Amino acid sequence: MTDPHDQHDNSASPPIESTVPRVIVVPSTVVIRPNMRNCVNDVDAAKYLDCSTKHLQNMRRDGRGPTYEKIAGRVWYPMKALEEYVEACTREGHR
């Protein structure tokens, strides 16, 4: 006697390969920028500003620091925004 729950009708189910989404593997060293503007990631921005990535993260949290964009969970800093931030932070010395 066979159990009716053990019988599978394979003709109704689609092939496995059509239900699995295709994944494109990109090495982590490759930076993909959707519109290819002159932007850097938070690591490169921290090097440019001579600070840590944690300091940049704290500035973002507190609403301070250079303007940034967040795309697909990744933070990008336009170089123009970094340059403007440095200019705004520049102070003249006393004579």
C-alpha positions in Angstrom: 0.0 0.0 0.0 1.4 3.4 -1.0 0.9 6.6 0.9 -0.9 9.2 -1.3 1.3 12.0 0.3 4.4 10.3 -1.1 3.3 10.6 -4.7 4.5 13.7 -6.5 3.3 15.0 -9.8 6.5 16.3 -11.4 4.7 17.4 -14.6 3.0 20.4 -12.8 6.1 21.9 -11.2 8.4 24.0 -13.3 12.0 23.0 -13.8 14.3 24.0 -10.9 16.6 26.2 -13.0 13.7 28.5 -14.0 12.7 29.2 -10.4 16.3 30.0 -9.1 17.3 33.7 -9.7 20.5 34.3 -11.5 23.2 35.8 -9.4 26.1 37.8 -10.8 29.2 37.6 -8.7 31.3 40.8 -8.6 34.6 40.8 -6.8 34.6 43.1 -3.7 37.4 45.2 -5.2 35.1 46.4 -8.0 33.1 49.5 -7.2 30.0 49.9 -9.2 28.6 53.4 -9.3 25.1 53.7 -10.9 25.6 57.0 -12.6 29.5 57.1 -12.5 29.7 60.5 -10.9 32.9 61.4 -9.2 32.1 59.8 -5.8 34.1 57.8 -3.3 33.1 55.3 -0.6 33.4 56.0 3.1 36.9 54.5 3.4 38.3 56.8 0.7 36.4 59.8 2.1 37.9 59.1 5.5 41.4 59.0 4.0 40.7 62.3 2.2 39.5 64.0 5.4 42.2 62.3 7.5 39.7 60.8 9.9 38.3 57.4 10.7 35.3 55.8 9.1 33.7 55.6 12.5 34.1 59.4 12.8 32.3 59.8 9.4 29.6 57.4 10.6 29.1 59.5 13.8 28.9 62.7 11.8 26.3 61.2 9.5 24.3 60.0 12.6 24.5 63.5 14.1 23.6 65.3 10.9 27.0 66.9 10.5 29.8 66.4 8.0 30.0 66.3 4.3 26.9 65.7 2.1 26.6 62.0 1.2 24.4 59.7 -0.8 23.1 56.3 0.3 22.4 53.9 -2.5 21.5 50.2 -1.9 22.8 50.5 1.7 26.2 51.9 0.7 27.4 55.4 1.5 29.0 57.5 -1.3 30.6 60.9 -1.0 30.7 63.2 -4.0 34.3 64.6 -4.3 32.8 68.1 -4.7 31.0 67.7 -1.4 34.2 66.7 0.3 36.1 69.6 -1.1 33.3 72.0 -0.1 33.3 70.5 3.4 37.1 71.0 3.8 36.7 74.6 2.5 33.9 75.3 5.0 36.1 73.9 7.9 39.1 76.0 6.8 39.8 78.9 9.3 42.2 81.8 8.9 44.8 82.2 11.5 45.3 85.3 13.6 48.0 87.8 12.6 
